[in-house]
Amino acid sequence: MRFRTPLAVAAVGLVSVLGVLRAQKPFKEYPALEYENFPLPKDWKQSAEWTRARLRYPDILGYPSRSLRYADGRGFPGYWTMDYPRSDRHLLQGVRRLTRIDTRSVEQVVSLDGSDEVYNWPVLYGVEVGHWLLPDDQAKQLREYLLRGGFFMVDDFHGSAMYQDSTGPLNEWQTFLNSIERVFPDRPIEDIPANDPIFHTLYDLDDRFQVPGYSNWMENHITYEKGETGREPHWRCIRDDKGRIVVAICHNMDLGDAWENSDDPKYKEQWASLAYRIAMNYFIYDLTH
């Protein structure tokens, strides 16, 4: 099955003829690392043809185990909640302003739980994937999702050397590889060439630079993280058999922070602007390729 958006599916008659899409689960909010009771947009109940889903994944700290707790007794919500939901809602407002995509104003949180739910959402986002830990069954379902035509964008992980994390020694690039190679053991990761259509669908993004995390910039006044191997931004991908990008890998950058803090005057406009343009290009690419 090939899908792009519910509108596109309807346009070719697949919903009525094949009945392939199941009823979507209702919107739900989850506890998060950084935000509690973040205000909902006034139109959050308004339906739309498209939205971007956020992947709720298991991580190296054992989430979703309930045994890990903060000092105040709150359970650890998981690395998947980094920047959530502020960055999601800022980004979706950007989609409304910068494209003609009819998007919902709130995100959808999706798990690889073996149900058909993930197949309702053609664009999936994974943050902090230097901390994820996909079991084999979830890796298998993510592979199926991507081979059906889904698009997966990963972001906010840094470096390719061992460093001391609060959880112990960690190599974020290798941790990412450990799970993505379960998804696609037979497909290489490659650098995206500058002339690839994904950089030219809506904006011509020939001038790409490192988009830093907010806290790292404010505290250290540098754009990179996790040592010298975090200096160079990498725009990488995995492709399907037809050459279409199905996994877009944003390594050594933090686009999520840029969306999240795009309304903060202390965060440079050039970083937020590039982060939005990258997202718009990736979403339009998914809809047109």
C-alpha positions, 0 to 999 in steps of 0.5 A, a space after each residue: 500500500 502507498 499512502 501520503 495523506 488521508 486526502 490523497 488516499 481519498 482522491 484515488 478511492 483507496 479508502 472506499 474501495 480497499 478499506 485500508 485505513 482504520 479509525 484513528 485514535 483520538 488526540 491524547 496528551 502525555 506527561 513530558 520532560 519539559 512541559 506540564 499543562 501546556 495550553 491547547 490551541 482553541 481549534 485543537 478539536 478541529 479535524 484536518 487532512 494532515 498532521 505530523 505524528 510523534 513517535 513514542 518509543 522505549 529508551 535506554 533508561 527503561 521507559 516505559 517502565 514505571 520504576 524510574 522516577 524523579 526526586 519529587 515522585 513523578 515518573 520519568 516520561 521518556 526521552 521521546 517527550 523532549 520539546 513536547 508539545 510546544 515544538 510540535 504546536 509551533 511547527 504545525 502553526 508554521 505548516 499552516 502559514 508556509 504551505 497549503 497543507 490543511 494541518 491540525 493544530 495539535 500533534 498525534 502521539 503514536 506507538 509501534 504497538 502492533 495495531 494499525 494506528 501508525 499507518 494512519 499517519 504518513 509523517 512520523 518524527 522521532 526526537 532524541 534517538 540517541 537514547 531510543 531502544 527499539 525491540 525487534 517487534 517495534 523495529 519490524 513494524 517501523 520497517 513495514 510502515 516505511 515500506 508502505 510509504 511512510 516517512 520518518 524524520 529523526 532529530 536531536 542527537 549528537 556526536 559519534 564518540 563515547 562521552 559521559 552522559 548522566 546515565 553513564 557512558 554513551 555514544 548517541 550515533 551508535 545507539 541510534 544505529 543499534 535500533 535503525 539497523 534492526 529496522 533496515 539491516 539491508 539498507 545503507 545510510 547515506 549523505 543527502 546530496 545538495 541537489 536532491 529534490 528534498 532540498 528543493 521542493 519548496 525552498 532551495 536549501 543550498 545554504 544549510 548550517 548547524 541548528 543548535 539546541 537552545 540551552 547549549 547555545 545559551 549556556 556555552 555559546 557554541 552550536 555543537 554538542 557532545 564533543 568534537 564529533 558533534 561539530 559538523 551537521 549531517 543531513 543523511 537518509 535511508 532510501 527505498 527501492 525506488 530511491 525515495 527518502 523514507 528516513 531523514 536523519 538530522 544528526 548534530 543539530 536540534 531542529 526541535 529546539 528551533 521550532 520550540 523556541 522560534 518565538 524567543 528573541 534570544 534564539 537567532 532567527 536564522 536558526 529557526 528559519 532554517 529549521 522551519 524550511 527544512 521541515 516544510 521541504 521534508 513534508 512537501 517531499 513526502 507528499 509529492 514523491 
